């Protein structure tokens, strides 16, 4: 074929399976060869599924020969973030203390994908306890960005986005507890969906140190692939009560939307190239027939940081006290100590503030359909550094690059990253769209509009 198989999307691969041009075993071989070629430079995959992947691909190949595939993803290879249990493959969670634990069950979304015939290739690297915005840990080391291997792909889904951007599978499954799908997707030129709280039912997972702020979602090179994955994993389950009241997942027809564009959050700095790229996406939405207004954030952005910080500290403290797991990272140990010293009233106040934030955003979405912001405030920074210390010439703290994302986790809102114009040096820049709870399908519709209208925003890294 003129195009290497590892460059094909999930929907393109399935089209070739259907016409018997290639088999799922061929697709897996191509992805594994690509992994062997580029993973030494990226350190994105830290555990392989091994014989189980080949067995799954062979079984899928036999089903396609019979014309009896299990789903529209049967035989498609994918990777799984290493804080999501996969039966038979160790889950380290970026921690030496957790590394020896070998799950005997898949977490529910992975079980659903395997039941649909999709093929797990391996696990992708994360920061320790997925609690930082870059990807490095004392067990597996630094993960690098395919667009420039001196730089980070972000975190905590850094290994996941590095795989998809480099062609190690057409999609990956990640988690987003404070922007951990959306920001890395923006740093890698990809589409990343943070589903509504409850949209993707969860059970058989790791301790939820971010409560229900963290959700599982897909990362892909095409919007059609995101939709195909969501068709499989977006279903309720009685073991996850949050999922049982969610309306059925559907991708609606395009319609004009009312969009509030928030270029920056208060006085928090934004890289000028990111600001220009997000302006271009706002203009593209207007050209597509949407009504775009520019204004400030409709909530207290500094309150978001306080809520997220309090919950993160308390969660790490709980992990230590109830599970006996201590972080290796000095900064995470300090967070855990702060959480352990916290009194109950502080945590209760944060949870009450979170409820107020949910009410504020619910009212906002009675006037607007979508909220547009940058996905991240900074371009990728050196891979081994935890965060950029300056943005647009201003000093920033550890979460200065991440200011735009956590409000959606606290409120349970769905969000999607869509690529915009790249930087002058060729680095990807992503924007995020946020919608009301349940509007996951609408986000995919708008993202597909942008994908079709602006293919120049997409591309392959030089690796």
C-alpha positions in Angstrom: 0.0 0.0 0.0 1.1 3.6 -0.7 0.3 4.6 2.9 1.9 2.6 5.8 -0.7 0.8 7.8 0.3 2.5 11.0 -0.8 5.8 9.5 -4.4 4.7 9.0 -7.2 5.6 11.3 -9.4 3.0 13.0 -12.2 3.6 10.5 -9.8 3.3 7.6 -8.4 0.0 8.9 -11.9 -1.4 9.4 -12.8 -0.5 5.8 -9.8 -2.5 4.6 -10.7 -5.4 6.9 -14.2 -5.4 5.5 -12.9 -5.6 1.9 -10.3 -8.2 2.9 -7.4 -6.1 1.7 -5.6 -6.6 5.0 -6.3 -8.4 8.2 -6.2 -7.3 11.9 -3.0 -9.4 12.2 -1.4 -7.2 9.5 -2.5 -4.1 11.3 -1.1 -5.3 14.6 2.2 -6.2 12.9 2.5 -2.7 11.4 1.8 -1.0 14.8 4.3 -3.3 16.6 6.9 -2.5 14.0 6.3 1.2 14.3 6.5 0.8 18.1 9.9 -0.9 17.8 11.1 1.9 15.5 10.1 4.9 17.5 9.4 3.9 21.1 13.1 3.9 22.1 13.1 7.6 21.4 9.7 8.4 23.0 9.4 6.0 25.9 5.7 6.1 25.5 4.8 2.3 25.9 6.1 0.8 29.1 4.5 -2.7 28.9 3.3 -4.8 26.0 0.3 -7.1 26.0 2.5 -9.7 24.3 0.9 -13.0 23.2 -2.6 -11.8 24.1 -2.5 -9.1 21.5 -1.5 -11.5 18.7 -4.1 -14.0 19.8 -6.8 -11.3 19.8 -5.7 -10.1 16.3 -5.8 -13.7 15.0 -9.3 -14.2 16.4 -10.4 -11.0 14.8 -8.9 -11.9 11.5 -10.9 -15.1 11.5 -14.1 -13.2 12.3 -13.6 -10.8 9.4 -13.0 -13.8 7.0 -16.4 -15.1 8.1 -18.0 -11.7 7.7 -18.9 -11.7 11.4 -17.1 -8.8 13.1 -18.1 -8.0 16.7 -18.2 -4.2 16.1 -16.9 -1.3 14.0 -13.6 -1.5 16.0 -13.1 -5.3 15.7 -9.3 -5.9 15.1 -8.2 -2.3 15.7 -5.1 -2.0 17.8 -5.0 0.6 20.7 -3.0 1.4 23.8 -4.2 2.0 27.4 -2.9 4.5 29.9 -1.1 2.9 32.8 -3.6 4.0 35.5 -6.4 1.8 33.9 -6.2 -1.9 34.8 -5.8 -4.4 32.0 -6.1 -8.1 32.9 -2.8 -9.9 32.5 -0.7 -6.7 32.1 1.0 -5.0 35.2 -0.4 -1.6 36.2 2.3 0.5 37.8 0.5 3.9 37.9 4.0 5.4 37.6 4.9 4.1 41.1 7.4 1.6 42.3 5.1 1.0 45.2 2.3 -0.1 42.9 4.3 -1.8 40.2 4.0 -5.4 41.5 0.2 -5.4 41.2 -1.1 -7.4 38.3 -4.8 -7.0 37.6 -7.0 -10.0 37.0 -9.8 -7.9 35.5 -10.1 -5.2 32.9 -11.5 -1.9 34.0 -15.0 -1.7 32.5 -14.3 0.5 29.4 -11.4 -1.8 28.4 -13.5 -4.9 28.9 -16.1 -3.3 26.6 -13.5 -2.6 23.9 -12.1 -6.1 24.1 -15.6 -7.5 23.9 -16.0 -5.4 20.7 -12.8 -7.1 19.3 -10.4 -4.2 19.7 -6.8 -5.3 20.4 -4.8 -4.0 23.4 -1.2 -3.4 22.3 0.2 -2.3 25.7 0.2 0.3 28.5 1.4 3.9 28.2 3.6 5.9 30.6 2.2 8.3 33.2 3.6 10.5 35.9 3.5 9.1 39.4 -0.2 8.5 40.4 -1.1 10.6 37.3 -0.8 13.7 39.5 1.4 15.9 37.4 1.2 17.8 34.1 4.2 16.2 32.4 5.2 12.5 32.0 8.1 11.2 34.0 8.5 8.8 37.0 11.2 7.0 38.9 10.2 3.6 37.5 10.1 4.1 33.7 11.6 7.6 33.2 10.7 10.5 30.8 8.3 10.3 27.9 9.0 12.6 25.0 7.0 14.5 22.4 7.1 13.1 18.8 7.0 16.6 17.5 10.2 17.5 19.3 11.8 14.8 21.5 13.5 17.4 23.6 10.1 18.4 24.9 7.3 16.9 27.0 4.0 15.7 25.5 2.4 17.0 28.7 0.6 14.8 31.2 -0.8 12.9 32.7 -1.8 11.1 29.4 1.6 11.9 27.9 2.4 8.3 26.9 -1.0 8.0 25.3 -0.8 11.0 23.1 2.8 10.3 22.1 1.7 6.9 20.9 -1.2 8.2 18.8 0.7 11.1 17.3 3.6 8.7 16.3 1.4 6.0 14.9 1.5 3.4 17.7 -2.2 2.7 17.3 -4.9 4.9 15.8 -6.4 5.6 19.2 -5.6 5.4 22.9 -7.6 5.3 26.1 -6.6 7.9 28.7 -8.0 9.6 31.8 -8.8 13.2 32.5 -8.9 14.3 36.1 -7.8 18.0 35.6 -7.1 18.2 31.9 -5.0 15.1 31.5 -6.5 14.2 28.1 -7.1 17.7 26.7 -3.8 19.3 27.4 -1.5 16.5 26.2 -3.7 16.2 23.1 -3.1 19.9 22.4 0.6 19.3 22.7 0.5 16.5 20.2 -1.8 17.8 17.5 -4.7 15.3 18.4 -8.4 15.2 19.2 -9.0 14.3 22.8 -12.4 13.9 24.4 -13.1 14.3 28.1 -16.6 12.8 28.5 -19.3 14.1 30.8 -19.2 12.7 34.3 -21.1 9.4 34.1 -21.0 9.1 30.3 -18.4 6.3 30.4 -19.2 4.0 33.3 -16.3 2.8 35.4 -15.7 -0.1 37.7 -12.8 -2.4 38.6 -10.4 0.6 38.5 -7.7 2.1 40.8 -8.5 4.2 43.9 -10.2 7.4 42.8 -7.9 10.0 44.4 -9.7 12.8 42.5 -13.2 11.5 43.4 -15.4 11.6 40.3 -13.5 14.4 38.7 -11.5 11.9 36.7 -13.1 10.2 33.7 -12.0 7.8 31.0 -12.0 9.0 27.4 -10.4 8.5 23.9 -7.6 10.2 22.1 -7.3 9.9 18.3 -6.1 11.4 15.1 -9.6 11.7 13.7 -13.0 12.7 15.1 -14.6 9.6 13.5 -12.4 7.4 15.6 -13.4 9.2 18.8 -17.0 8.6 17.9 -16.4 5.0 17.1 -14.8 4.4 20.5 -17.5 6.3 22.3 -20.1 4.1 20.6 -18.5 1.1 22.4 -17.6 2.6 25.8 -20.3 5.2 26.4 -23.0 3.1 28.1 -24.4 3.0 31.7 -23.7 0.2 34.1 -25.4 -0.3 37.5 -22.0 -0.6 39.2 -21.5 3.1 38.4 -24.5 5.0 39.7 -23.4 8.2 38.0 -23.8 6.5 34.6 -27.4 5.3 35.1 -29.2 8.6 34.5 -27.2 9.7 31.5 -29.1 10.0 28.2 -28.1 7.7 25.3 -24.9 8.7 23.5 -25.5 10.1 20.0 -23.8 12.4 17.6 -26.3 15.0 16.4 -26.5 16.8 13.0 -24.7 20.1 12.9 -26.5 23.2 14.0 -25.6 26.8 14.7 -24.3 27.2 18.3 -23.9 30.1 20.6 -20.2 30.1 21.7 -18.5 32.2 24.4 -14.8 32.6 23.6 -12.7 33.2 26.7 -9.1 34.0 25.5 -7.6 34.1 29.0 -8.6 33.4 32.6 -8.3 36.6 34.5 -4.6 37.8 34.8 -3.2 34.3 34.1 -0.7 34.6 31.1 -1.1 32.8 27.8 1.6 32.2 25.3 1.1 34.6 22.4 1.3 31.9 19.8 -1.4 29.9 21.6 -3.5 33.1 21.8 -3.2 33.7 18.1 -4.0 30.0 17.3 -7.1 30.1 19.5 -8.2 33.3 17.8 -8.0 31.5 14.5 -10.2 28.7 15.7 -12.7 31.2 17.0 -12.8 32.8 13.6 -13.2 29.3 12.0 -16.2 28.7 14.2 -17.7 32.0 13.1 -17.1 31.1 9.4 -18.9 27.8 10.0 -22.0 29.6 11.0 -21.7 29.7 14.8 -22.2 32.9 16.9 -19.0 33.6 18.8 -18.9 36.2 21.5 -15.7 37.1 23.4 -15.8 37.7 27.1 -14.3 36.8 30.5 -14.6 33.4 32.3 -18.1 33.1 33.8 -16.8 31.9 37.1 -14.0 32.5 39.7 -11.0 30.9 38.0 -8.8 31.1 41.2 -11.5 29.3 43.1 -11.1 26.4 40.7 -7.4 26.1 41.6 -8.2 26.0 45.3 -10.8 23.3 44.9 -8.6 21.1 42.7 -5.6 21.6 45.0 -7.6 20.7 48.1 -9.1 17.5 46.6 -5.7 16.5 45.1 -4.0 16.8 48.5 -6.7 15.0 50.3 -6.7 12.2 47.7 -3.0 11.6 48.0 -3.2 11.6 51.8 -6.1 9.0 51.6 -4.0 6.8 49.3 -1.2 6.8 51.9 -3.4 6.2 54.9 -5.9 3.6 53.5 -3.6 1.8 51.0 -0.2 2.4 52.5 1.2 3.9 49.3 3.7 6.7 49.6 4.7 8.8 46.6 8.4 8.8 45.6 8.2 12.3 44.2 9.1 15.0 46.8 6.4 17.3 45.5 3.7 14.7 45.7 4.9 13.7 49.2 4.5 17.3 50.2 1.0 17.3 48.8 0.1 14.1 50.7 1.5 15.6 53.9 -0.6 18.8 53.4 -3.7 16.6 52.8 -3.0 14.6 55.9 -2.7 17.8 58.0 -6.0 19.2 56.5 -9.0 19.4 58.7 -12.4 18.1 57.5 -13.8 21.6 57.4 -11.3 22.6 54.7 -12.3 19.7 52.5 -16.0 20.3 53.1 -15.6 23.9 52.1 -13.9 22.8 48.9 -16.8 20.4 48.1 -19.4 23.1 48.8 -17.5 25.5 46.5 -17.5 22.8 43.8 -21.3 22.5 44.1 -21.6 26.2 43.7 -19.4 26.1 40.6 -21.6 23.4 39.1 -24.7 25.7 39.7 -22.9 28.6 38.1 -21.9 26.6 34.9 -25.4 25.1 34.7 -26.9 28.6 34.5 -24.2 29.7 32.0 -25.2 26.9 29.7 -28.8 28.1 29.7 -27.5 31.0 27.6 -24.7 29.4 25.6 -24.1 26.1 23.9 -20.3 26.0 24.1 -17.4 27.6 25.8 -14.1 28.0 23.8 -10.7 28.5 25.5 -7.1 27.5 24.8 -6.4 24.0 25.9 -3.1 24.9 27.6 -1.5 28.2 28.5 2.0 27.1 27.4 3.7 25.4 24.5 5.5 22.1 25.4 8.6 22.6 27.6 11.7 20.5 28.3 10.7 16.9 28.8 12.3 16.3 32.2 11.0 19.5 33.8 7.7 19.4 35.7 6.3 22.6 34.3 7.3 25.9 32.6 8.3 28.5 35.1 7.5 31.4 32.8 4.6 32.0 30.3 4.6 35.1 28.1 7.4 36.5 30.2 5.5 36.1 33.5 6.5 33.8 36.4 4.0 31.0 36.9 3.7 28.1 39.3 3.3 24.4 38.7 -0.2 24.7 37.4 0.2 27.9 35.4 0.2 26.0 32.1 -2.9 24.0 33.2 -5.3 26.9 34.2 -7.9 26.3 31.5 -9.0 22.7 32.2 -9.8 21.7 35.8 -13.2 23.6 36.0 -14.7 21.1 33.6 -13.6 18.2 35.8 -15.0 19.7 39.0 -18.3 20.4 37.3 -18.5 17.1 35.3 -18.7 18.9 31.9 -17.6 17.3 28.6 -14.7 18.9 26.8 -12.8 18.3 23.5 -9.4 19.3 22.2 -9.2 20.3 18.6 -6.0 21.2 16.8 -5.5 24.8 15.6 -2.8 26.5 13.6 0.7 25.4 14.8 3.4 27.5 16.2 6.1 29.2 14.2 8.5 26.3 15.0 5.8 23.8 14.0 4.6 22.7 17.4 1.0 21.7 17.7 -1.5 24.0 19.5 -4.9 22.9 20.6 -8.0 24.6 21.7 -10.8 23.3 23.9 -14.5 23.3 23.6 -16.6 22.7 26.7 -20.3 21.9 26.6 -23.1 21.2 29.1 -23.4 17.7 30.7 -24.5 15.2 28.1 -23.3 17.3 25.1 -20.5 14.9 24.3 -22.0 14.2 20.8 -22.4 17.9 20.0 -18.7 18.4 20.8 -17.8 15.6 18.3 -20.1 17.2 15.7 -18.4 20.6 16.0 -14.9 19.0 16.0 -15.8 17.1 12.8 -16.8 20.4 11.2 -13.5 21.9 12.1 -11.6 18.8 11.0 -13.3 18.9 7.6 -12.9 22.6 7.0 -9.3 22.9 8.2 -7.2 19.9 7.4 -4.2 22.2 7.5 -4.5 22.2 11.3 -3.6 18.5 11.3 -0.4 16.7 10.5 2.3 14.1 11.3 5.3 14.8 13.6 8.8 14.5 12.1 9.8 11.4 14.0 
